[in-house]
Amino acid sequence: MNIRKTVTTMKTTSGSIMDYCGNFIYADNQLITIFAGDVRVAPVNFGNSTYWKYEYSMKDHLGNTRIVCAAHSYGQPELLQQTSYYPFGMTMQQQNFYSRNTTENKYLYNSKELQDDQLAGNTLDWYDYGARFYDAALGRWHVVDPHAENYYPISPYAYVANNPIIRIDPDGRDIWELNNRGHVVNRIENTEIDQFVIIDNDGNRIEGNTYEYGTVTERKGHKDSRDRDIAFFEVAGDDNATAIFEFFGDNYTTTSNMPVEWTHAKVGKDDSERNIVGTIHEPDRTSVGHYLRTTGYTLREVNHNHPGGSDPSGIPRQPDGRPATDDIRGAELYQNKFPNVKLNVYRSRIAYPDKGGYHPYNRNGFIPSVFTGWRTNGN
């Protein structure tokens, strides 16, 4: 979180000072902006007086501020600012609009603050992401990715793996609040920890787990082959991802009235430590693993939970030609492409303390849990 920004030039030791006090921003000790979510309260000079105007931002799927408007005194919306972007964040000057009847909103690309201060006669034009600065003209960070060792094929200075159309980089250091269907309803930027919190319908936090910051490296949203929403998190470290998946699997259960199936996929090479944890927000199915299978990921292991505590579902392919079904059919698809992939169903250790853990299965079937013990870790 920013606290103070001081701008000086080579010609003088004095300069402007910006103070950031939560949702209040001061310039040279003068209050200039108040933020309340997507609403900004900004001063407008009118003759010899100043009044405060409520401004509303409209953003696209990447969080880019596209339109800023206000309620006109006659009840009609008043366009104050319009901004269009090239893919990596440069603004299209010829298509932009800015009304002089307000102070310019500089929270633009990914809703990050544009640093357009004049330094030695040149405009800086960097975006402040909290942990580091981003240059939209280059599409590059000015310092290396702190998790670059997890992504050897990608430049440590690259922004969102060179795919800014569908990805953002929220800093990798956040608190994520999830509702009873696993939807992210709030993301609180944080530079100390990564944390997942489950909240009830009244917004009260009921469960939470904390991890070292930088554990969650990216959040993504996609559509599966049936046009269902897929949400998943990229997680650095097999153990970290196992802990996050088990936190979800232990708490999103039928007995807790929050049945949601989650998938944990270990992806990449054996030593990559790359992982995906995701869901389609359904109580009895998850297509995350098969989405990864068909979109270029290498799968080492795929685990999913059964909120009701059941064994892997389905039957193997029969000698009389009857096809495999359910989880066992899924195992066929996985093992046709990745013969050595490990597959498990996870049962909540909270809801089922005597039989909680991992139950392996493959294309040939599984051993019913009544006849065998369950694994108690994600190895």
N, C-alpha and C positions, 0 to 999 in steps of 0.2 A: 504493500500500500504506500502510495506517495505521501510524504509529509510536507516537503518544501521543495520548490524549484527556484533557483536563482539564475538569471541570465545576465551575463556581462559581455562586454565587447573588448577588443584589443585597444580601443582608444580611451577607455575609462574603466575605473574599478567599480563604479556604481552600476546599477542595473535594476531590472524588475524582479520582484519576488512574488511567487505564487505559493500560497499556503493551502494545503488540502486537509480539512478537518472533517472527516467522515463524508457526509453528503453536502458539505458547505465548502465553497472554494472562494478564497480571497486573493485579490491582486493588490499588492502594496497596501495591505491592511483594509482594503475596501471589499465588502461582500459583492461578488459578481455572479454567482450561480448557486442554486439549490437544486439538488437532484432528489427525486422520489420515484424510483423505478424508471420507467420510460418517460416520465414527466420531468421537465426542466422548468424552473422558475428563474427568469432572467430579467435584469433591469432594462428599461427602455427610456431614453431621454425624450421628453416632450416639452419643447420650449425651455423654460427655466426649471422645470420640475422633472422628477423621475418616478415612474411607476413600474410595478412588477407584472410581468406577463407569464401566463401558464402556456408552455409549449409542449406539444405531443410529438413523439418520434414514431415513425413507421419503419420497421426493419424487415430485411429479407431473411432467408433460411440460414444465413451465415452470421446473422447479427449485425450486418452492415446497416447503418442509418441511411435510409433512402430519402425520406420526406420528413420535414419538420414543419408543423402547422400550429396555428393557434385559433381560438374562437374570436372572430371579428366582433366589434361592438354592435354590428347589425345582425349578429347571429350566424353569419356565414363563415365557413372555414377560411382562414387566411394562410396562404402558402408563404412560409418564411425562408425555407431552404430546401433545395433539391440537389442530390448528389448521385452521380453515376460513377461506376468503377470499372477499371480494367481488371482482369482476373486476379492479379497479385496485389491489388489494392490502390494503384495509382488512380487519381480521380480524372474523369473526362472533363477537362475545363470547358470545352465548347458546349457541353450539355448541362452544366451545372447552373444553379440559380441561387442567389443569396440576397435576401431583402436587407436593406440598410435600416429597416425598422426594428432591428433586434441586434443582440450581440451574437456573433457567429458561434454555432455549436461545433466544437472541434472533436467530439466523440463520434468518429465516423466508421472506419473500416474495422469490422469485428467489434464495434462499439468501443474501440480503444482511442485514447486521446492522441490527436495529431500534434506533434511538436514542430511547429512551423516558425520557430523563432529565427530572427535574422542574426547570423554569425558571420562577421567579416564581410558583410554585403551579400551573403548567400543564405537562402532559406534551407533550414535543416530538413524538414519534411520526413521525420521519422515517427513511428508509432510506438507509444510506451505500453508494453505488455506486462509491466510490473517487474518481471525477473530480468528482462532484457529488451533492447530496442530493435525494431524491425524497419528495414528500408524497403518500401513498396516499389521504388524504382528499380531495385535490384532483385526483389523477391528473395531476399536473404536477411538472416540475422547478422548482427555485428559481433556476436560471440558464439562459441560453439554450443550445440545442444548438450545439456548436462547428461543426457541419456544416449549419447551418440554411439556408445559401445554396443547398444542393443540393435543398431541398424547400420551395420557395416557397409551395405551397398549404397547408402544415401549420404550425401554430403552433410557434415555436422552443422553447416550453416544454412541448409535448405529449409524453406518454410513449408510445413505440412507435406513433406515428401513430394514437393513439386506438384501437388494436386489441390489448388485452392478453390476449385469449383464445388467440391463436396466436403471439404475438411476445414476445420478451424483449429487453432492452437490456443486453448484457453489458459495455458501456462502449465498444465500438468500438475497443478497443485490446488486442489479444491475440496470443498465439502459438498457432497451430492445428497439431496433429500429425495427419497423415492416414496411413492404412494403405495397403496395395497395391491396394485397391479404391476408394480415395478417401473412405472413411468417416472422419469426425472421431473419433479415439479419445481425444484429450486436448485441453483448452483451458486454456492457462496465461495468466491475466490479467496484462497488462503495460501500463504507462502511458507507454512510450517508443516502441514499434515495433509494427507489424503484421507477422507472419511466418508463412509456410507452411512446414512441415517434413514430408517424407515419411519414414516409418519402416518398418523391415523387421519380420518376424514376431517377432524377439527384442526389439523396442523400440529398436533402434539407429537413430539418425538417419543417413540416407544422402544426402539432398538437402535443400536449404533455400533460400529466398529471402526477403529482408527489404524492407519498404516503410515509408513514413512512417506513423506511427500516425494512426488515423482513416481510413485507406484503406478498410478493410472496415467498412462502416457497420452491417451487420446480417447475421445468419445465419438461414435459414429452412428448414423442412422441410414437404413437401407430398406428396400422392399424385397420380399422373397418371391418365388415363382408364382405364388398365388396372390400377389399384391398385398401381403400382410406386412405391417410395420415391424422391422427388426431394429432393436437397439442393442448396441454392445460397446464394451469398454476394452481397449487394448491395455494389457497389464504387463509390466516388466517383472519377470521372475516367476518360476513355476510355483514356488511356495506361496508367494504373495497372491497369485491367482487362485490357488487352492483355498487359501483362507477366505478370500472374498466370495468364491463360489459356495463354500460351505456355510458362510454367514447367511447368504441368500437361501440356500437349501434348507438350513435349519429353521428359518423364520417364515418363509413363504410356504405354508403347509395348509392342508385341509383343516387340521385341528385349530389353527390360528385364524381361520376364516379368511385367509389370504393365499389361496392356492395359485401359485405361479410356477411354471416350469422354467428352469434356467439351464444354460449350457456352459460348460467350461471346456474349451478346446486348447490343447497345447499345440502350437503351430511352429513351423519352421524346422530347422535342423535340430538334432538331438541336444546340442549345447546352446541353442539360440535363446532359451529362457523367454521366448515370446508366447503370449497367451491372449485368448479372447474369452471374455465372460459376457454372455448376452441372453436375450429373451425376446419372444414375440408377444409377451404379456397374456398368454393363454394358460388355463389351469391344467390342461391335459395334453399339451403338445409343445414342441419347440423345433423350429426348422433352422436354427442358427448353424448347427454343425453341417447340415447339407448345403446351406448357402455357402459356407466356407469351402466345402468340398468341390463345388461347381464354379468357384470364382478365383481359382488360382492359388489357394493356400495349401501348404503341405501339412497334413495332420499327423501328429504323433500319438495323441490320445484325445478321446472325446467322452466327456462325462455329462450326464444330465440328471436332474432330480425328478422324483415322482412325489408330488405334494401329499398324495394319499398313502404313501408308504408301500406301494405295491412293488412286486418283483418286475424285472424286465418283461415286456409284453410281447405276445406273438408266438408263432410256431415256426420251425425251420421248414425249408422246402421239402416236400414229401416225395417218396419214391413214385407215387402214382401221378406226379406232375403238379400237384397243388402247390401254389407259390408260397413263399415265406410271407409273414405278415408283421405289421407293427415294428417294434424295436428290432426284431430279428431280420426283417426285410431291410431296415436301415443299416444293420450290420453288414449285410451283403453288399450294399452300395458302397459303404466305407471301405470294406476289405477288397472289393474288386479293384479299387484305385490305390489303396494303401494297405497291402497285405499284413503289415506288422502293426497296424494301429491298435491301440488298447481301447476297450469300450467298457463303460461302467454306468450303472444306475445308482444314484445316491439317495439314501433315506435319512431323514432328519434325525439327528441324535437327541434333539430336544423333545420332539414329539414321540420318538420311539427309542428311548434310552437303552433298551436291551438288544435291539437289532439295528441300531443306526450305523450308517457307514456306507461302504461301496460294495456293489454286487456286480461282478464281471459277467459279461456275456459275449457271444460272437455269433457268426452266421449259422453255427450248428446248434445254438440254443444256450441254455444256462442251467445251473443246478438250483432248484427251488430253495429259498432261504430256510425253509423249515428243516432241511437236511444238512445245512452247512452253516458255519459261522460267517460273519461279514467282515470285510476288511475295515480297519478303523483309521486309515489315513489315505492320502491321495497319491501314494507312491505306486 
